[in-house]
Amino acid sequence: MSDTSSATPTPDGLASLERYVAGMARKRLVAGVLFRDREGRVLLVEPSYKPNWEIPGGAVEADESPWAGARRELAEELGWRRPLGRLLVVDHIPAQEPLPEGVVFVFDGGVLDERDVAEMVFVDGEILSASFHTMAEVRTKVKPVLADRLDAATHAVRHGETVLCEQGKRVG
């Protein structure tokens, strides 16, 4: 059910589709990929443009699906063309100035080894390095919300499920 009370009614009592669409909420979308090694450590990448480490991924572009965005980011950041595994996490992030609210998708990238990391090509200069980290190390390198999201993602991998989160905390 939609709320059209703020739109000007047309003569037949229905809101104009254009005004209705113009008033719809806009959300940013982000897609990342969880890679891990056989010991269960998480792959983090070191960005060139900020102090906190991340998982591979980034903003989804206009008219791009989250899974296509994740694949594009892997190609741009690591020089990889790899299929994605299943969806592990959907995380709602409230608006935080200057960013609007968002939805983050984390996909399973599977298990890698040190050889895979050594073969990475940091194509666009956005990434300086990549390495595996324990969850204790992850908490010292990433923002708390990402650390919580990665806890949820590793849980999802172990239990074969998709986890819903709000600001990194599991809700379902």
Residue frames relative to the residue before (quaternion, step in Angstrom):
aa qw qx qy qz dx dy dz
M 1.0000 0.0000 0.0000 0.0000 0.00 0.00 0.00
S 0.1867 -0.8065 0.5540 0.0882 3.58 -0.90 0.89
D 0.3845 -0.6992 0.5581 0.2276 3.52 -1.23 0.59
T 0.0192 -0.8120 0.5829 -0.0234 3.56 -0.53 1.15
S 0.3172 0.7977 -0.4716 0.2014 3.60 1.25 0.29
S 0.6888 0.4714 -0.2953 0.4649 3.63 1.08 -0.54
A 0.6099 0.5440 -0.3556 0.4534 3.58 1.23 -0.22
T 0.4983 -0.6455 0.4889 0.3099 3.54 -1.14 0.67
P 0.4111 -0.7255 0.4855 0.2626 3.60 -0.72 1.02
T 0.4143 -0.6502 0.5706 0.2828 3.55 -1.21 0.57
P 0.7227 -0.4512 0.2744 0.4460 3.61 -1.17 0.30
D 0.7030 0.4434 -0.2832 0.4785 3.62 1.05 -0.59
G 0.6354 -0.5825 0.3173 0.3952 3.61 1.24 0.26
L 0.6220 0.5283 -0.3512 0.4589 3.61 1.23 -0.11
A 0.5091 -0.6366 0.4813 0.3225 3.56 -1.05 0.72
S 0.5457 -0.5947 0.4755 0.3500 3.53 -1.12 0.65
L 0.5151 -0.6620 0.4538 0.3008 3.57 -0.84 0.99
E 0.6503 0.5287 -0.3262 0.4373 3.59 0.93 -0.83
R 0.6744 0.4696 -0.3008 0.4839 3.60 0.93 -0.84
Y 0.6191 0.5434 -0.3415 0.4525 3.55 1.01 -0.75
V 0.6811 0.4803 -0.2861 0.4728 3.58 0.85 -0.99
A 0.6376 0.5359 -0.3287 0.4453 3.61 0.97 -0.82
G 0.7169 0.4470 -0.2518 0.4721 3.59 1.09 -0.62
M 0.4682 0.6858 -0.4457 0.3344 3.60 1.25 -0.02
A 0.5745 -0.5959 0.4436 0.3436 3.56 -1.16 0.65
R 0.2205 -0.7388 0.6230 0.1321 3.52 -1.19 0.70
K 0.0613 -0.7928 0.6064 0.0073 3.57 -0.91 0.92
R 0.3850 -0.6685 0.5734 0.2760 3.53 -1.16 0.60
L 0.2093 -0.7612 0.6028 0.1157 3.55 -1.14 0.68
V 0.0706 -0.7711 0.6328 0.0066 3.52 -1.06 0.89
A 0.0726 -0.7938 0.6032 0.0277 3.57 -1.01 0.80
G 0.0175 -0.7981 0.6017 -0.0277 3.54 -0.88 1.02
V 0.2971 -0.7456 0.5735 0.1639 3.53 -1.32 0.33
L 0.2678 -0.7548 0.5839 0.1326 3.54 -0.89 1.04
F 0.0195 -0.7479 0.6633 -0.0165 3.54 -0.77 1.16
R 0.0223 -0.7873 0.6161 0.0092 3.54 -1.13 0.63
D 0.4120 -0.6811 0.5352 0.2828 3.54 -1.30 0.25
R 0.7378 -0.4310 0.2830 0.4357 3.58 -1.27 0.07
E 0.6569 0.4928 -0.3091 0.4797 3.60 1.18 -0.45
G 0.5600 -0.6278 0.3768 0.3877 3.60 1.28 -0.06
R 0.4446 0.6721 -0.4760 0.3523 3.58 1.22 0.21
V 0.4193 -0.7155 0.5207 0.2028 3.55 -1.20 0.71
L 0.4021 -0.6928 0.5441 0.2497 3.57 -1.04 0.82
L 0.0496 -0.7677 0.6388 0.0092 3.55 -0.88 1.03
V 0.2259 -0.7384 0.6163 0.1548 3.53 -1.24 0.57
E 0.3520 -0.7266 0.5603 0.1851 3.53 -1.15 0.79
P 0.2630 -0.7860 0.5368 0.1576 3.62 -0.40 1.17
S 0.4843 -0.6652 0.4926 0.2833 3.57 -1.20 0.57
Y 0.7407 0.4692 -0.1983 0.4380 3.57 1.19 -0.54
K 0.7853 0.1599 -0.1229 0.5854 3.63 1.25 0.10
P 0.5957 -0.6348 0.3657 0.3293 3.59 -1.15 0.55
N 0.6880 0.4855 -0.2904 0.4545 3.61 1.05 -0.65
W 0.4442 -0.6706 0.5326 0.2634 3.53 -1.11 0.81
E 0.2182 -0.7663 0.5977 0.0892 3.57 -1.32 0.41
I 0.4337 -0.5658 0.5725 0.4049 3.49 -1.37 -0.28
P 0.6291 -0.5108 0.3851 0.4416 3.62 -1.13 0.35
G 0.5162 0.6155 -0.4780 0.3554 3.56 -1.01 0.85
G 0.0223 0.8058 -0.5917 0.0060 3.53 -1.29 -0.23
A 0.7864 -0.3277 0.2525 0.4586 3.50 -1.35 -0.32
V 0.3799 -0.6811 0.5826 0.2287 3.53 -1.11 0.82
E 0.3845 -0.7420 0.5063 0.2127 3.57 -0.85 0.96
A 0.6872 -0.4590 0.3630 0.4305 3.57 -1.31 0.30
D 0.8506 0.1081 -0.1196 0.5005 3.56 -1.03 0.87
E 0.5659 0.5497 -0.3960 0.4698 3.59 1.17 0.62
S 0.4193 -0.6891 0.5238 0.2739 3.59 -0.94 0.81
P 0.6356 -0.5339 0.3796 0.4085 3.62 -1.15 0.43
W 0.6724 0.4897 -0.3102 0.4602 3.62 0.94 -0.80
A 0.6360 0.4939 -0.3348 0.4893 3.60 1.05 -0.67
G 0.6266 0.5364 -0.3301 0.4590 3.59 1.05 -0.73
A 0.6450 0.5126 -0.3195 0.4680 3.57 0.96 -0.83
R 0.6604 0.4939 -0.3104 0.4729 3.61 0.92 -0.86
R 0.6412 0.5198 -0.3258 0.4610 3.60 0.98 -0.83
E 0.6584 0.5115 -0.3075 0.4586 3.58 0.94 -0.89
L 0.6207 0.5278 -0.3484 0.4635 3.62 1.00 -0.72
A 0.6607 0.4935 -0.3057 0.4759 3.58 0.97 -0.83
E 0.6929 0.4805 -0.2861 0.4551 3.60 0.88 -0.90
E 0.7589 0.4150 -0.2155 0.4533 3.57 0.82 -0.97
L 0.8289 0.2293 -0.0706 0.5053 3.58 0.90 -0.94
G 0.4535 -0.6934 0.4492 0.3342 3.58 1.24 -0.16
W 0.5284 0.6544 -0.3844 0.3804 3.59 1.23 0.43
R 0.1172 -0.7131 0.6849 0.0935 3.50 -1.24 0.67
R 0.2005 0.7884 -0.5454 0.2019 3.57 -0.04 1.31
P 0.4830 -0.6264 0.5075 0.3416 3.58 -1.10 0.54
L 0.4061 -0.6892 0.5429 0.2556 3.55 -1.17 0.58
G 0.4150 -0.6541 0.5673 0.2797 3.51 -1.26 0.50
R 0.7813 -0.3600 0.2449 0.4473 3.52 -1.29 -0.32
L 0.6011 -0.5403 0.4530 0.3763 3.52 -1.35 0.31
L 0.2124 -0.8013 0.5521 0.0898 3.58 -0.79 1.06
V 0.8215 0.0456 0.0465 0.5664 3.58 0.87 -0.99
V 0.0609 -0.7013 0.7062 0.0755 3.49 -1.31 0.68
D 0.0294 -0.8245 0.5617 -0.0619 3.57 -0.56 1.22
H 0.2380 -0.7552 0.5967 0.1304 3.57 -0.79 1.07
I 0.1080 -0.7830 0.6122 0.0224 3.56 -0.88 1.04
P 0.3760 -0.7314 0.5131 0.2458 3.62 -0.64 1.04
A 0.6593 -0.4902 0.3853 0.4201 3.55 -1.28 0.34
Q 0.0162 0.7549 -0.6547 0.0355 3.54 -1.08 0.87
E 0.4508 -0.7193 0.4485 0.2796 3.57 -0.33 1.23
P 0.5918 -0.2248 -0.7741 0.0076 1.56 -1.74 1.74
L 0.5238 0.6730 -0.3924 0.3446 3.61 1.27 0.04
P 0.4249 -0.6672 0.5381 0.2910 3.59 -1.07 0.70
E 0.6731 -0.4542 0.3540 0.4640 3.58 -1.24 0.15
G 0.1057 -0.8238 0.5564 0.0268 3.53 -1.15 0.55
V 0.2699 -0.7059 0.6262 0.1917 3.49 -1.40 0.14
V 0.1555 -0.7914 0.5894 0.0449 3.55 -0.80 1.12
F 0.1566 -0.7624 0.6245 0.0642 3.55 -0.96 0.98
V 0.0746 -0.7702 0.6314 0.0501 3.59 -0.97 0.85
F 0.1629 -0.7915 0.5876 0.0419 3.53 -0.76 1.16
D 0.5058 -0.6328 0.4962 0.3123 3.55 -1.24 0.52
G 0.1963 -0.7894 0.5741 0.0933 3.56 -0.80 1.06
G 0.5378 -0.6467 0.3924 0.3722 3.55 1.28 -0.20
V 0.6310 -0.5331 0.4284 0.3662 3.50 -1.40 -0.25
L 0.1160 -0.7817 0.6123 0.0252 3.55 -0.96 0.99
D 0.2445 -0.7254 0.6045 0.2206 3.52 -1.34 0.02
E 0.7364 -0.4204 0.2867 0.4458 3.57 -1.28 0.08
R 0.5903 0.5687 -0.3683 0.4388 3.60 1.10 -0.60
D 0.6276 0.5335 -0.3318 0.4599 3.58 1.01 -0.82
V 0.6593 0.5015 -0.3054 0.4697 3.57 0.96 -0.90
A 0.6502 0.5255 -0.3125 0.4510 3.59 0.97 -0.84
E 0.6884 0.4840 -0.2748 0.4652 3.61 1.14 -0.61
M 0.4515 0.6876 -0.4592 0.3354 3.62 1.25 -0.07
V 0.1559 -0.7487 0.6383 0.0880 3.52 -1.15 0.77
F 0.2537 -0.7779 0.5585 0.1361 3.58 -0.56 1.16
V 0.2471 -0.8708 0.4145 0.0938 3.46 0.42 1.45
D 0.8393 0.2714 -0.1105 0.4581 3.58 0.59 -1.11
G 0.5632 -0.6289 0.3847 0.3733 3.61 1.21 0.15
E 0.4727 0.6826 -0.4265 0.3588 3.56 1.31 -0.01
I 0.7601 0.2957 -0.1460 0.5599 3.59 1.11 -0.75
L 0.3039 -0.7662 0.5462 0.1490 3.56 -0.96 0.97
S 0.7960 -0.0934 0.1081 0.5883 3.59 1.01 -0.84
A 0.1501 -0.7548 0.6292 0.1093 3.53 -1.36 0.17
S 0.1372 0.7867 -0.5920 0.1089 3.57 -1.05 0.78
F 0.5216 -0.6285 0.4876 0.3085 3.54 -1.31 0.42
H 0.0465 -0.8009 0.5967 -0.0189 3.55 -1.11 0.81
T 0.4801 -0.6170 0.5344 0.3213 3.54 -1.18 0.63
M 0.6424 -0.5185 0.3763 0.4206 3.58 -1.21 0.31
A 0.5990 0.5408 -0.3696 0.4606 3.63 1.08 -0.58
E 0.6663 0.4789 -0.2951 0.4894 3.61 0.99 -0.81
V 0.5896 0.5815 -0.3594 0.4303 3.58 1.06 -0.80
R 0.6659 0.5281 -0.3046 0.4300 3.59 0.89 -0.93
T 0.6784 0.4639 -0.3021 0.4830 3.63 1.15 -0.42
K 0.7335 0.4499 -0.2248 0.4572 3.60 1.20 -0.40
V 0.7645 0.3203 -0.1734 0.5319 3.61 1.13 -0.58
K 0.6271 -0.4969 0.4238 0.4245 3.54 -1.31 0.18
P 0.6377 -0.5622 0.3597 0.3846 3.62 -1.07 0.64
V 0.6439 0.5264 -0.3437 0.4361 3.61 0.93 -0.77
L 0.6540 0.4818 -0.3200 0.4876 3.62 1.03 -0.69
A 0.6133 0.5381 -0.3549 0.4564 3.61 0.99 -0.73
D 0.6583 0.4937 -0.3068 0.4782 3.59 0.97 -0.85
R 0.6445 0.5172 -0.3184 0.4644 3.58 0.99 -0.84
L 0.6624 0.4940 -0.3084 0.4713 3.60 1.00 -0.76
D 0.5727 0.5462 -0.3751 0.4827 3.60 1.13 -0.55
A 0.6678 0.4943 -0.2922 0.4737 3.56 0.93 -0.94
A 0.6626 0.5128 -0.3078 0.4508 3.60 0.96 -0.85
T 0.6701 0.4751 -0.3142 0.4760 3.60 0.91 -0.80
H 0.5860 0.5424 -0.3592 0.4831 3.59 1.14 -0.59
A 0.6539 0.5258 -0.3072 0.4490 3.58 0.92 -0.96
V 0.6317 0.5229 -0.3295 0.4679 3.60 1.00 -0.80
R 0.6973 0.4914 -0.2817 0.4392 3.58 0.80 -1.04
H 0.7843 0.3473 -0.1612 0.4882 3.59 1.00 -0.82
G 0.4521 -0.7280 0.4295 0.2850 3.59 1.25 0.12
E 0.5817 0.5760 -0.3769 0.4335 3.56 1.01 0.78
T 0.3963 -0.6362 0.5857 0.3084 3.52 -1.39 -0.03
V 0.2295 -0.7985 0.5498 0.0862 3.55 -0.86 1.02
L 0.2604 -0.7338 0.6077 0.1564 3.56 -1.03 0.85
C 0.0491 -0.8029 0.5940 -0.0129 3.55 -0.95 0.93
E 0.1515 -0.7029 0.6765 0.1588 3.48 -1.43 0.26
Q 0.8316 -0.1182 -0.0115 0.5426 3.51 -0.58 1.29
G 0.7695 -0.3952 0.1670 0.4730 3.53 0.91 1.03
K 0.6590 0.5027 -0.3075 0.4673 3.59 1.20 -0.41
R 0.5079 -0.6662 0.4605 0.2935 3.57 -0.90 0.97
V 0.0752 -0.7820 0.6178 0.0328 3.56 -1.05 0.89
G 0.8179 0.0409 -0.0076 0.5739 3.57 1.18 -0.26
